[in-house]
Amino acid sequence: MLFLFVLYCARYFSKADNHPSKDILERSYFSYTTIFFAYINVSYWSSSRSYKRIEQQKGGCHFYTPYQIEVKLKQKPIKVTIFRWAGSWGPFKVKISCGECTLTIDVISDTLENELSGIPVELELREWLSEWWKPLIKGGWHAPIVMVEGKVISQGIAINRGILTQAVIEAYSSNLEIEGNHLFGKESCPHCKRAKGYLDQAQIPYNYHDVVKSPRGLYEMLARVKPLIGPKTPVTVPQIWLDGIYIGGADQLSNVV
């Protein structure tokens, strides 16, 4: 752009002064302008067709951008930050240890090894007094402060592992599309048993998630289905996905298989 501007100025002054190089500048200006706009058009045409068809479905096909393909191949770790009662600021310095901070760190470490096993998590430990303004702008002022992806989920008390599990799984599910066949249900649900029967008769393999016995299954189902049905619609079971496509409940499944 800068080069074209300089060339335009040179062309303008050569016209005004009837400069001997007027014809050369005139041809150069139009040539480079044509090349520039041709490049813009080609770039736009290429980017608009950068969607990749990478998997076929019964009702059509899915299209993904290069960014979405990269996300599917490599999931970015979920960032969990702990601001503990420690550090210094000016003449002030924390000299008393925080028992709830230590307990929070222990609970988070154990939750990552159990309920959140297999989910990539980046754990960051910070000193609250040394950086008190960072959590404050997010609404956190009382250590221990726990943040997931920059959002405060707990402060002032030892972390509840259920709240941590839900927050991490929600962040993880929102960044990673579901793949394969999945049925979220519970043992006492007759519609879940009916849906299982449909899948078994059609010889469709699937992953079953008991949302009563598995907190991870419950939070993943809620995180995935709420954006699809809306926040005010009650969530019932079963909730079914086939080949990564949301189907719905047992009645909707019966129309597909």
N, C-alpha and C positions, 0 to 999 in steps of 0.2 A: 504493500500500500504506500509506504514512504517513497519507494522507488518510482512508482507511477506519479506521485504528487510532484517530485522533483522534475520528472520528465515533462509533466504538464506545464510547469512553470517555465522551463526552458523553451518549450514549444510556444508558449504565450508570448514571451519576450522576443523570440526570434521573428514572430509574426509582426510584432509592433515595430521592430527596427529593421524589418526586411533583411534579416540575417542571412548570409549565404548558405548556412547549414539548415535552412528552414525545411527543405524537402526531406533531408535525412531524419530530422527530429520528428517530422510529421509521420513518416512511415514507421519509425520506431515506436512512437506513442500508440498508434493504432494496432501495431503488431503485438506489443506487450499487453495492451488492454484486452485484446482478443484472447491471448493465452491465459491471462488472469481469470477472466470470466468463464473460459472453458474449463479451467481447473476447478473453479467453484462448482460448476454444474456437474462435473464428473464426481467430485467428492460427495455432493448431495445425493447423486444417483446411487453411488456405492453404499453410502450409509443407510439409505432407505431400503436397501436390499440386503442388509447385513444380518437379517433374521435367519436363523438356521433351523431347518426342520430336522429334529433329532429323534423324534419318536412318533409312531403312528398310533392312533386311537380308533375305537370302533366308530365313534361319531365324527371323525375328522382327524385333524392333526394339531400338534402343538408347535408354536413358534417361539424361539428364544433369542434374545439379543446376545452378542458376545459376552456382555457383562454377566448375564444370567447363567450362561454356560460356565463361566469362570467360578461363579458362586457355587454351582452344583458340583464342580470338581474340587474346590477347596473352600471349606467353610471358615469364615473369620471367627476367631475365638471370641466368646462373650466376656466382656470386661467387668470384673467385680472389684470394686475399690472399697477398702476399709480405712476410715480415719479414726485412729485410736487416740486415747488421751495420753499424749506425749509431745515432745518437742519444745521449742522456745520461740519467743517473739519479743524482740527488744529486751528489756530488763526482766521479763517474765520467763519462767522455766518450770516445766512440770517435773515435780520431784516425787509425786505419789503415784504408784502404779494403779492401773484400773483393772479390777477383777472381771468386770463385765466385758471389757475389751478382749482380755485373754480368753474368756469363755466364748465370745463371738468368733474369734479366730479358730478355736477348736471345733466349734459347731460347723463352721463353713468348710473346714478341711475334711471333716467326716462326711458331710453332705456331698461334697464333690467326689468322694471315693465310693459312695453308695447310691443315693437317689439320682445323682447327676453323672454317674459313671458313663463314659463314652462321649459326653458333650464337651467340646473344647472350651475351656475357661481360662482366662488370664487373670490371676489373682494379684492385686496390687495393694501393698500395705503402706499407708501414709501417716504422718504425724499431724494431728489436728491443729495444735497451737502454732506450728510453723507455717501452716497453710490454711488457716481458719476461714479465709474469704472464699476459697474454692467451693467447699460444700455449702457455704452460706448462700451463695447466689442460686443454688439449687433447692434451698429450703432446709438444709441441714445445719444445725448449730450445737447439738448436744452429742458428744462422743459417748459410745462408739457409733459411728455413722457408716452405714453400708449402702453402697450405690451399685446398681446394675445398669450398665450402659449409660452412665451419667444421670440416672434417676434414683433419688433417695427412696429406699424401701424400708429402712429401719433406722432408728436413732434413739439414744438415751438408755436403751436396755439391750440385753443379750438377744441376738437375732433368733427369730423363730424359723426353724429349718423349713417349715412348710411354705412360708412367705418367700424365702430364698429360692426354693425349688420352683415355685410357680413363676417368679420373676425371670429366672434364668431360662426356663423352658419356653416361656412366652417370647423372650428375645430371640432364642434359638430358632423357634418355629417360624417366626415372622421373617427370618433371614434365609430360611432353607425350605424349598418346596418339598412336599411329601412325595415319595415315590413308591411304586408297587401297590399291593392290595392290602388294605387295612380295615379292620372292623373293631370299633370301640363299643363295648357293651358291658353287661353285668350278668351274673349267673341267674338271678331271679327274674330276668326280663324275658317274657314269652316271644316278643318280637325279635330279640337278639337270637333266640334259638331258631326262629323261623328263617332269619337271614343266614345263619350258619348252614341251615338245611339247603337253601337255594345255592349257596356257594359250593357245598359238598356235591350236590347233584350235578352241577355244571363242571365239577372237577377243577375248580379255580382255587389255587393255593392262596392263603391269606395269612396275615399276622393278626392275632387276636389280642386286644388290650382290655383287661378288666379294669374299669375305671374306679371300682370300689377298692380293690386290693392294691392297685398300683397308682400312687399319687402322680407319678410321671405320666402315666397314660391319661389320667383325668385332666391334668393341666395342658398336655399337648392337644387333646381333643378340644378343650375350651378355646385354646389359643388359635386353633385352625378353623373351627366351625363358626365362632362368633363373627369374624369379619364377613362370612358368607351369608349368614342368616339375619344379621343385625343384632345390636346389643340388647334390644327389648324382647326379642323372640326367645322363649324358653328353650333350653337345650335338653333334648331327650336322647335316649339310646334305643337302637343302635345308630351310630354315625359311620358311614361307609365310604371308602375311597377305592376305586379300581383303576389301576395303572396311573395313579396320581390324580385321577379325576374325581371330584366330589360327586357322589351319587345321592346321598340322603339317608333315608331309613329303609326298613324292610320292604315297604310297599313300592318305593322307587326302584329298589334292587330287583324286585320281581318282574319289572317291566324291561330290565336290561339283560338279565341272564336267561 
